[in-house]
Amino acid sequence: MYASEYLPLDALAATLGLPRSYLRRMAREGSIPALNVNGRLRFDEAAVREALARLTRSRKTVKRRVAAGRATSLRRPPRG
């Protein structure tokens, strides 16, 4: 994929209807793929959509397990 095919943060946020801060945090945490080009984040829209779908599926699985009494928490473990 060429650099011109990557979307800047603002364009991706508008396309997906998600806040820029959310996408920036997800990229920083490594939850969605991103490139840093000259200090600016760039995203492959298809790869981001796939990563978000994977995250959504895994969170739904955790919620089902909690509801069934097979897991104890939805929260992430503390950092550090």
MIVO-861180 format. One record per residue: residue number from 1; residue in three letters; chain; x, y, z of N, C-alpha, C, O in turn. Coordinates in steps of 0.02 Angstrom, whole numbers, plus 32768, in hexadecimal, padded with zeros to 4 digits. Each point is the difference from the previous one (the first is absolute). Example, Ala and Ser with C-alpha at 12.3 -4.5 7.8 and 13.67 -1.06 7.14 Angstrom:
(1; 'Ala'; 'A'; (8294; 7EE4; 8186); (7FD3; 803B; 8000); (802D; 803C; 8000); (8034; 7FFF; 8021)) (2; 'Ser'; 'A'; (7FBA; 8036; 7FBB); (802A; 803B; 8003); (7FD9; 8037; 8025); (8019; 8037; 8008)) 
//
This chain:
(1; 'Met'; 'A'; (802A; 7FC5; 8000); (7FD6; 803B; 8000); (802D; 803E; 8000); (8031; 8003; 8025)) (2; 'Tyr'; 'A'; (7FBD; 802D; 7FB2); (8027; 803D; 7FFC); (7FEB; 8032; 8034); (7FC8; 7FFE; 8019)) (3; 'Ala'; 'A'; (8066; 802F; 7FF9); (7FF2; 8031; 8034); (7FC3; 802B; 7FF0); (7FDC; 8015; 802E)) (4; 'Ser'; 'A'; (8017; 7FF8; 7F92); (7FC6; 8029; 7FEE); (7FBE; 7FDD; 800E); (7FCC; 8020; 8001)) (5; 'Glu'; 'A'; (8036; 7F9E; 8009); (7FC3; 7FDA; 800E); (7FF0; 7FFD; 804B); (7FCC; 7FE5; 8013)) (6; 'Tyr'; 'A'; (805F; 8037; 8015); (7FF4; 8002; 8048); (7FDB; 8040; 8012); (800D; 8035; 7FE3)) (7; 'Leu'; 'A'; (7FC4; 7FC6; 804B); (7FD8; 803A; 8014); (801F; 8023; 803D); (801A; 7FDF; 802D)) (8; 'Pro'; 'A'; (7FE2; 8063; 7FD3); (8014; 8024; 803D); (7FCB; 7FF6; 8036); (7FC9; 7FEA; 7FF2)) (9; 'Leu'; 'A'; (8049; 8026; 804B); (7FD4; 7FF6; 803A); (7FBC; 8021; 7FF6); (7FCD; 7FE1; 800D)) (10; 'Asp'; 'A'; (8032; 805D; 7FDD); (7FC1; 8025; 7FF8); (7FD2; 7FDD; 7FCF); (7FC4; 7FF9; 800C)) (11; 'Ala'; 'A'; (8057; 7FF0; 7FBC); (7FD7; 7FE0; 7FCD); (7FE5; 7FBD; 8019); (7FC6; 7FEF; 7FF3)) (12; 'Leu'; 'A'; (8064; 7FEB; 8030); (7FE9; 7FC0; 801B); (7FC9; 800A; 8034); (7FCE; 7FDC; 8000)) (13; 'Ala'; 'A'; (803B; 8055; 802C); (7FCE; 800E; 8033); (7FBD; 8013; 7FDF); (7FCB; 7FE9; 8017)) (14; 'Ala'; 'A'; (8037; 8040; 7FB5); (7FC3; 8013; 7FDD); (7FE0; 7FC5; 7FDD); (7FC3; 7FF8; 8001)) (15; 'Thr'; 'A'; (8066; 7FDE; 7FE0); (7FE7; 7FC6; 7FDC); (7FDF; 7FCE; 802E); (7FCB; 7FE5; 7FF1)) (16; 'Leu'; 'A'; (8054; 800E; 8048); (7FE6; 7FCE; 802F); (7FCD; 801D; 8032); (7FDC; 7FDB; 8021)) (17; 'Gly'; 'A'; (8022; 8068; 7FE4); (7FD3; 801F; 8030); (8017; 7FF6; 8048); (7FD7; 7FFC; 802E)) (18; 'Leu'; 'A'; (806B; 8001; 7FDB); (801D; 7FF7; 8043); (8029; 803D; 8013); (801B; 8022; 7FD4)) (19; 'Pro'; 'A'; (7FEC; 7FEC; 806C); (8028; 8039; 8016); (804A; 7FF6; 7FEF); (801A; 7FC8; 8005)) (20; 'Arg'; 'A'; (8008; 806D; 7FE9); (8048; 7FFD; 7FF1); (8027; 7FE8; 803D); (802F; 7FD8; 7FF9)) (21; 'Ser'; 'A'; (7FBC; 803F; 8042); (8024; 7FEC; 803D); (7FFD; 7FB5; 800C); (8030; 7FE2; 8016)) (22; 'Tyr'; 'A'; (7F96; 8000; 7FDA); (7FF9; 7FB8; 8008); (802F; 7FDB; 7FD0); (8022; 7FD1; 8014)) (23; 'Leu'; 'A'; (7FDF; 8044; 7FAD); (802B; 7FE0; 7FCE); (804A; 800A; 8011); (8028; 7FD2; 7FF8)) (24; 'Arg'; 'A'; (7FE9; 8069; 801F); (8045; 800E; 8013); (8016; 7FD2; 803A); (8037; 7FE5; 8000)) (25; 'Arg'; 'A'; (7F9D; 8014; 8032); (8010; 7FD5; 8039); (8006; 7FB7; 7FEB); (802E; 7FDE; 8015)) (26; 'Met'; 'A'; (7FA4; 800B; 7FC1); (8003; 7FBB; 7FE8); (8040; 7FF3; 7FD9); (801D; 7FCA; 8006)) (27; 'Ala'; 'A'; (7FF8; 8066; 7FD2); (803F; 7FF9; 7FDB); (803B; 7FFE; 802F); (802D; 7FD7; 7FF8)) (28; 'Arg'; 'A'; (7FD3; 8055; 803A); (8038; 8003; 8030); (8005; 7FBE; 8027); (8037; 7FE9; 800E)) (29; 'Glu'; 'A'; (7F90; 7FF9; 8003); (7FFF; 7FC1; 8025); (800F; 7FC4; 7FD3); (800C; 7FC9; 8019)) (30; 'Gly'; 'A'; (7FF4; 8042; 7FA6); (800D; 7FC9; 7FD2); (7FC3; 7FD7; 7FF0); (8006; 7FCA; 7FE3)) (31; 'Ser'; 'A'; (7FBF; 804E; 802E); (7FC2; 7FDC; 7FF3); (7FEA; 8004; 7FB7); (7FDF; 7FD3; 7FE7)) (32; 'Ile'; 'A'; (8034; 8063; 7FF8); (7FF3; 8007; 7FB9); (8042; 8011; 7FDD); (802A; 8021; 801D)) (33; 'Pro'; 'A'; (7FDE; 7FC8; 7FA5); (803E; 800E; 7FDC); (8004; 8049; 7FEA); (7FCF; 801D; 7FE9)) (34; 'Ala'; 'A'; (806C; 7FFF; 801D); (800B; 8046; 7FEB); (8049; 8009; 7FED); (802C; 7FDB; 8018)) (35; 'Leu'; 'A'; (7FE0; 8055; 7FBE); (8044; 8014; 7FED); (800C; 8047; 8018); (7FD2; 8029; 7FFE)) (36; 'Asn'; 'A'; (806A; 7FE4; 8018); (8012; 8045; 8012); (802B; 801A; 7FC7); (8039; 7FEA; 7FF7)) (37; 'Val'; 'A'; (7FAC; 8045; 7FE3); (8024; 801D; 7FC7); (800D; 8049; 800F); (7FD2; 8029; 8002)) (38; 'Asn'; 'A'; (806D; 7FE7; 8008); (8014; 8045; 8011); (7FD8; 801C; 803B); (7FEA; 8039; 7FFF)) (39; 'Gly'; 'A'; (800C; 7F9E; 8033); (7FDD; 8016; 803C); (7FB5; 8000; 7FFB); (7FDD; 8016; 802F)) (40; 'Arg'; 'A'; (8008; 7FD1; 7F9A); (7FB7; 7FFE; 7FF7); (7FEA; 7FB7; 7FF7); (8021; 7FD9; 7FDE)) (41; 'Leu'; 'A'; (7FA8; 8016; 8042); (7FE6; 7FBC; 7FFA); (7FDD; 7FF7; 7FBE); (7FDC; 802D; 7FE8)) (42; 'Arg'; 'A'; (802E; 7F99; 7FF9); (7FDF; 7FED; 7FC2); (7FE4; 7FBA; 800A); (801E; 7FD6; 8022)) (43; 'Phe'; 'A'; (7FA7; 801D; 7FC1); (7FDC; 7FC2; 800B); (7FE9; 7FE0; 7FBF); (7FEC; 8023; 7FD1)) (44; 'Asp'; 'A'; (8018; 7F9C; 802C); (7FE2; 7FD9; 7FCA); (7FB9; 7FF0; 8017); (7FF6; 7FDA; 802F)) (45; 'Glu'; 'A'; (7FD8; 8044; 7FB0); (7FBB; 7FFA; 8018); (7FE9; 7FB8; 8006); (7FE0; 7FEE; 8032)) (46; 'Ala'; 'A'; (802F; 7FE8; 7F9E); (7FEA; 7FBA; 8002); (801F; 7FDB; 803C); (7FDE; 7FDA; 8021)) (47; 'Ala'; 'A'; (8062; 8032; 7FEB); (8022; 7FDF; 8039); (7FE3; 8018; 8042); (7FFA; 7FD9; 802F)) (48; 'Val'; 'A'; (7FF5; 8067; 7FD6); (7FE3; 801B; 803D); (7FBB; 7FE3; 800C); (7FEF; 7FEC; 8037)) (49; 'Arg'; 'A'; (7FE8; 8011; 7F94); (7FBD; 7FE2; 8007); (8005; 7FB7; 8017); (7FD9; 7FEB; 802A)) (50; 'Glu'; 'A'; (8056; 7FF0; 7FBA); (800A; 7FBB; 8014); (8015; 7FFA; 8049); (7FE6; 7FD6; 8025)) (51; 'Ala'; 'A'; (8048; 8055; 7FF1); (8017; 7FFF; 8045); (7FC8; 8012; 8030); (7FF9; 7FE1; 8035)) (52; 'Leu'; 'A'; (7FDF; 8051; 7FB9); (7FC7; 8014; 802B); (7FCC; 7FC8; 8004); (7FE3; 7FF5; 8035)) (53; 'Ala'; 'A'; (8011; 7FE8; 7F94); (7FD1; 7FC9; 8000); (8019; 7FC8; 802D); (7FD9; 7FE2; 8025)) (54; 'Arg'; 'A'; (8068; 8010; 7FD9); (801E; 7FCC; 802B); (7FF8; 8014; 8049); (7FEE; 7FD6; 802A)) (55; 'Leu'; 'A'; (801F; 8069; 7FE6); (7FF9; 8017; 8045); (7FB8; 7FFB; 8018); (7FF4; 7FEC; 8039)) (56; 'Thr'; 'A'; (7FDD; 8026; 7F9D); (7FBA; 7FFD; 8011); (7FEB; 7FB8; 800E); (7FDC; 7FF3; 8031)) (57; 'Arg'; 'A'; (803A; 7FDF; 7FA5); (7FEF; 7FB9; 800A); (801C; 7FE7; 8042); (7FDE; 7FDD; 8025)) (58; 'Ser'; 'A'; (8061; 8034; 7FEA); (801E; 7FE7; 803D); (7FDF; 801E; 803E); (7FF8; 7FDD; 8032)) (59; 'Arg'; 'A'; (7FF4; 8062; 7FCB); (7FDD; 801E; 8039); (7FBC; 7FE1; 800C); (7FEB; 7FF7; 8039)) (60; 'Lys'; 'A'; (7FF2; 7FF8; 7F90); (7FBF; 7FDF; 8007); (8008; 7FBC; 8020); (7FD7; 7FEB; 8029)) (61; 'Thr'; 'A'; (805F; 7FF1; 7FC5); (800D; 7FBF; 801E); (800C; 8007; 804B); (7FE6; 7FD8; 8027)) (62; 'Val'; 'A'; (8040; 805A; 7FEE); (800D; 800B; 8047); (7FBF; 8010; 8024); (7FF4; 7FE7; 8037)) (63; 'Lys'; 'A'; (7FE2; 8044; 7FAC); (7FC1; 8011; 8020); (7FD4; 7FC3; 8008); (7FDF; 7FF8; 8034)) (64; 'Arg'; 'A'; (801F; 7FDC; 7F9A); (7FD8; 7FC2; 8006); (801B; 7FD4; 8038); (7FD9; 7FE3; 8026)) (65; 'Arg'; 'A'; (8069; 8018; 7FE0); (801E; 7FD7; 8034); (7FF0; 801C; 8046); (7FF3; 7FDA; 802E)) (66; 'Val'; 'A'; (8010; 8067; 7FD8); (7FEF; 801F; 8041); (7FB7; 7FF3; 8011); (7FF0; 7FEE; 8039)) (67; 'Ala'; 'A'; (7FE5; 8019; 7F96); (7FB9; 7FF4; 800C); (7FF3; 7FB8; 8014); (7FD2; 7FF2; 8026)) (68; 'Ala'; 'A'; (8056; 7FE0; 7FBF); (7FF7; 7FB9; 8010); (8025; 7FEC; 803F); (7FFD; 7FC6; 8015)) (69; 'Gly'; 'A'; (8028; 8069; 8009); (8024; 7FF1; 803D); (8043; 7FDE; 7FF5); (801C; 7FE5; 802F)) (70; 'Arg'; 'A'; (7FFD; 801C; 7F94); (803F; 7FDF; 7FF1); (803C; 802F; 8000); (8039; 7FEA; 7FF7)) (71; 'Ala'; 'A'; (7FBB; 8056; 8013); (8036; 8031; 8005); (7FEE; 8030; 8037); (7FC5; 8008; 8011)) (72; 'Thr'; 'A'; (806C; 8019; 800B); (7FF2; 802A; 803A); (8000; 804A; 7FF1); (7FE3; 8026; 8027)) (73; 'Ser'; 'A'; (803B; 7FF0; 7FA2); (8006; 8047; 7FF6); (8006; 8011; 7FB6); (801C; 7FDA; 7FD9)) (74; 'Leu'; 'A'; (7FC9; 8060; 8014); (8009; 801B; 7FBD); (8039; 8032; 7FFD); (8016; 8013; 7FCA)) (75; 'Arg'; 'A'; (8002; 8000; 8070); (8034; 8034; 8002); (8044; 7FE3; 7FEE); (800F; 7FC6; 800E)) (76; 'Arg'; 'A'; (801A; 8065; 7FD4); (8044; 7FED; 7FF1); (8028; 8002; 8040); (7FF1; 8027; 802E)) (77; 'Pro'; 'A'; (8042; 7FB0; 7FD7); (802C; 8003; 803B); (8024; 8043; 8003); (800D; 801D; 7FCC)) (78; 'Pro'; 'A'; (8003; 7FFB; 806F); (8023; 8041; 8006); (8044; 7FFD; 7FDE); (8021; 7FCD; 7FFF)) (79; 'Arg'; 'A'; (7FF3; 806D; 7FE6); (8041; 8005; 7FE0); (8037; 8001; 8035); (7FF6; 8015; 8039)) (80; 'Gly'; 'A'; (8044; 7FD3; 7FB1); (803A; 8008; 802A); (8013; 7FC3; 8021); (8031; 7FFF; 8025)) 
//
